[in-house]
Each structure stands twice: as C-alpha cells, then as structure tokens.
Amino acid sequence: MNTKKLTLLLMLALICGSASAGVIPFLGGAQQFAVLGAEAVTNTNATTLHGDLGVAPGSSLTGTGSITFASSGVIHQTDAIAIQAQLDARSSYDRLAALSGGIDLSGQDLGNVGVLASGVYRFSSSAALTGTLTIDFANDPNGIIIVQIGSTLITAANSVVNVVNGTSTNGIYFQVGSSATLGADAVFAGNILAQQSVTFGSASSIACGRALALGAAVTMIGNTVSSNCNAYAPTTLADDYGSAGYSGFGAAALPPVEVPEPASLALFGLGLCAAGLLRTRRRAG
C-alpha cells in the first residue's frame, strides 16, 4: 500500500470515529423494507406492513391485496431498489456470520437463558424460543445484540422478544443459517436475516424489525411487521427507542462495546464506515 492510500485510510478512520451510526446504515438499502423476499413473497389474510415490501431476484408476489401499508410503504418487485436491497442484506448477513467468538448458547432455549445483555451469541445448529426472551441494553448507546444461528430459528406460539432500556443506536440481528419460523401469535423484535426463508405463523408479528429472506420466500398469514416502530406510533406493537427497527450498530468506531467480542465489533463498525466512505469517494470521482 502506498503512502497516499495509507494516509487516506487513516483519515477515514478519524472521520468515522466522530460519525454517528446513522450516517451509513448497517443494512444499507434493506433498511427501508419491512419484508424482503428473494424468490417470492406470499400473503394470506389481513397483514399490515410498516415499511416497504420487496422481492428480488424472483418476482412472485401473492396476496398483496390483503396487505395494508402504513404511511408511505410501497412494493418493489424485482426493480433496482429491491435488487440493491438484496445485495446489501447479503453483505450484512456475511459480515454478521464472520464475527468470531461470542457466547455459545447451543442446545439452550432462548426463553431460558435469562436476560441477554449486549453481545455476540451463537448456536452451532438450530435455535428455539419458547416463552419470553428479554434483551436489556441498559441504556448503552453502543449496545448490539447479534445471534448467530447455524441452521433454523423456530419460535413457539405466543413467544415474545421483549426489549428494555434501549437507545436510538441499538441493534438486534438474528443471522439464521437456513430458515426462520415464527409461531402463531408470537411477538418478535429484531432483524431476521435468513439464508433461505422466513415463515410467519398466523397473527405473529415482528413488532420492531424486519424479515429478510436471502434465498427463498417470505410467507405471511395475517401478520404485522414494522421496520420503524416510533415512526408509526401508536399503531405499532412496541417501542424501538428511535432505532428504526433496531437497525443501529452502536457508535461505529468509538470506544469498544463492552461485549464478549468488543474488538471484533469495533473493527466491524470501523470497516463498514470506511467502506462506505470509500465507495462514496469513488462515485464522486
């Protein structure tokens, strides 16, 4: 690397150190979506989306006449916006999956692990949620929850993800190695990035977050999904503390987050910021 390039990277690091997490959204173009499918999106019964609905590279949309869009939510069917959103979602998925270490919860039920603080948690294969999972950010602006799941995520009927003491820069991400299934009447919180599909049970919801399927379909049965809870209050089911559906990534390059893998998260955030600024510089040139 020549001196000029090295100097540029150091300048980027300094700039990112004082930038807010909202400058370069971690989910990129996927952030505006409540639901994003790869091959198809299917809906039956009355569904409400707070955010956009998209599908790409496939084009199959079924049952959209039963979907109500809050505010300005729209459909993107294999257009440039949906295609870019899928690319950005894939990039986010890969970065989440690449984080090493963390706390191993393999074989445990998320409803029985106690209160989760900010950190990286992993399941070597499948993960299940029965009852209630409580996430406590303790008012930490750097708070991030990342759950890496080797295969499936399955939540039981009436299960709940409850988030307390959040801030506007907090993020919750479930990186699912195959498919996610939400049980009937479950109330979920956080962003699901599934390698394959996301399937909703009847009347289940993602109270604050997103359903992003990178390889197959999103299937809905009379559900509610909100990508930005506070923007649509009081019509949504929960409070995301201004984080736009828990899409934050803390204060990207500020002091490390006090989590099981603080160095990884800090470098991850710095890398995202630097990459985004470099891309902007190239386009401007």
Summary of the structure (lengths in Angstrom):
residues: 285
radius of gyration: 18.1
end to end distance: 20.2
largest distance: 60.4
contacts: 1054
relative contact order: 0.18
helix: 25%
strand: 34%
